[in-house]
């Protein structure tokens, strides 16, 4: 009897050891991209002019490792768009950036957004709609909003809005006190396991539910949209990670 128990115990232990080894071997590798802006990575980032997908790297200033986008020239507002990044089942994708946000006396709506897309190239495929539709399907938006006008469709004034795609219908958003004119680290992530969005500003996290993505890739989009002078987004560094959990 004791011999049978020993054999069974050996088989159970062997099964768990084999399972751990097998799962470890099959774990997809983590993917990481880091940018310090000593120079622009033009294979990963498209610098474009608002309303167009033409390359316009001269619209942003890159000096001493800092990328600066402004809306001082309202006829040539720059944006930064990442290439499509493939997601696997179980992946958590996170963009982290060290950033300084400033606004002038006019309207400011600087943003960090996430889109899903089946595009695989840096330049989005054209559509019959507006250029915005070619970015893909919006997943979420973090918007630094300084706009004191009374008739605003989006919630809050002089606020950071963290908006899921269904914010307008399900009140699926967070309003966050803004941080201006100082360097701070922020991150935005999407978890394919739970379809949960997480925005972290400094040491504080905010979470929203999202829909389950059904396209292959994720893009990140950021800008300094506004009116008047003094609206500025300075980026010291960006890191994008894709970790399978």
N, C-alpha and C positions, 0 to 999 in steps of 0.2 A: 504493500500500500504506500509506504514511504517512497519507494522508487517511482511509483506512478505520479505522486505529488511533485517530486523533484523534476520529472520529465515535463509535466504540465507547466510548472513554474518556469522552467527553462524556455519552453516554447513561447509563453506569454512575454517574457522579457525580450527574447529574440525578436518577436513581432514588433514590439515598441521601439527597440533599437533600430531595426530595419526601417520602420516608418519614419523615424526622425532623420536618419541618414538620407532616405529617399526624398523626403520633403526638402531637406537642406540642399540637395543636389539640384532639385527642380526649381528652386526659388529663382525667379527672374532677377537679373542684376539691377541694382539701383542705377539711375541715370542722373547726372548732375551737369549743369552748365553754369559757369561763373563768368561775370563781366565786371571789370573795374574801370572801363572807359578811358584807359590810356589811349586807346584807339577804338573806333567803331567796328564791330563784327558785322560786316555787311552781308554775310551768308545767313546769319541768324535774325538780324533786325532790319526791318524796313523803316526808314525815316521818310515819311510822306507828307504831302500837303493836304490839309483838310479838304475832303471832297474828291480826292484823286488817289490813285495807286502808283503814280509816277514817283520814281526815286528822287528825293529832295534832301539829301544829307546836309546841304548847306544851310538849311533852315534852323538847324540846331547848332549850338556852340559846344565844342568839346575842348576843354582846357584843364590841364593839371589833374586829369582823371575824373573830371566832373562833366556830366552831360546836362546842358541847360536848355529847356524848352520854354518859350514865352509866347504870349498872344499879343505882343505889342503891335505887330502888323496884322490886323484882322483879316487882311486879304491873303495872308500866307501863314496860317496857323499850322505848326508842325504836330505830328503824332508819331509814336513809336509802336510798331507792330511786330510781334515775334513770328517766327516761322511756325507751322503746325507741329505740335509735339504729340507723338503717338501715346495713347493710353492702353494699358492692358487691364484685364479683369483683376480687381483687387488693388489697383494702383491708387496712391495718393499723390496728387501733383500740387506743388507749392511754389509760388513765386515770393521771394523775399527781397526787399530792396531797402537801402539806406537812402532816405529822401528828405529834402527840405521843400516845403510848400509855402509860397508867398502869394498874396493877392493885393490888388490895387483898390481904388475907390469905386470901380465899376463892377460889372458882373463877372464872376469867376465860377467855372464849373470843371475844374481839373479832375481827371478821372483815371481809374485803373479798372479794366474790365476783362472778363473771361468769356470766350466764345468756343462753342464746339463746331467742328467742320470736318468734311471729308476731303478738303483740299490737302495736297501734300507739298505744294510749292510755296515759296515765300510770298510771291505776288498772288493775291486771291484771284480766282476765276471770276470773270464778270458775270453780272446777272441783268435781268431786264428791269430790276428795281433800282433803288438808290445805291450808292456805293457802300453804304452801311450794311445793306443786306448781304453783300459779298463777303463780309467778315465771317459770317456763319450765324448760328443761332445763339443769342445771348444767354449766358448762364447767370451772370451776376455783374453788378457795377458797384464800385466804391467811388463815390463822388464827393470831392471837396467843394462844397457849394457856398459861395458868398454872393447872395442875391437877396436884397431886401425889398424887392417889389412885391405888392400884395397878391397878385394873381399868379401863383405858382402851382403847377400841376403836381410836382413831386413834394413830398412832405418835408417840413422843417425849413428854417432859415439860418444862415451862417452856421452850418452844420456839416458833419460828414454823414452822408447817407450810404448805408450798406444795404443794397437792394437785390433781392432775388428776382428771377424773371417774372414771377407772379405777384410782385409786391402790390400792384394796383388792385388786384382782385381779392387777395387773401391777407392783406396787411403783413406780408412777409418781408419785413425790413427792420433795421435797427438805426437809430439816430444817435450819433456819437459826437461828443465835444471835439471840436477841431484843434489841431496843433499846427500853428503857423510859425514861420521864421526861425525854426530850429531843426537841427538834424534829428531824425527819429527813424527807427527801424519798423517797418510794417511788412506783413505777409498776408497772402491770400491763397487759400487751398481748397481743393475739391477732393472728396473721398468717394471713389467709385463703389465701395462696399455699402455705404449708407446714404449716398447722394447728399452728404452734408457739406455745407460751405462754412469755412472758418476764416474770419478776418482778425488779425492780431495787430494792434497798434501799441508799440512799446511792450508793456507786460500784460496788457488787458486783451482778452479774447472775446469775440462775438460770433455766435453761430446762427445759421439759418438752414432750413431744409431746402432742397432743390429737387428738380426732376431728374430722372435717371437718363444719362446721356445715351444717345443711340448712334453717334457718329464716332469716327476713329481717332480724331485728333483734337487738341486744345490749342487755342491761340490766346495770347495776352495782348492787350491794347491799352496804351496810356497816352495822356495828352495834357495840355495846359490851356484848354479852350476858355475863352473869355472875351471881354470887351474893355477897351481902355488899356492903359499901361500899368505895369507893376505886377501882372499875373505871371508867375514863374514856378516851374518845377525843376529843381536841381536833383540829379541822381548821382550818388557817389558809387554805388555798386548794386548789382542785381545777381541773384542766384535762383535758378530754377531746378528743382529736384523732382524726380519721379521715383517713388519707393513702393514696391509691391509688399503688401502686408497680409 
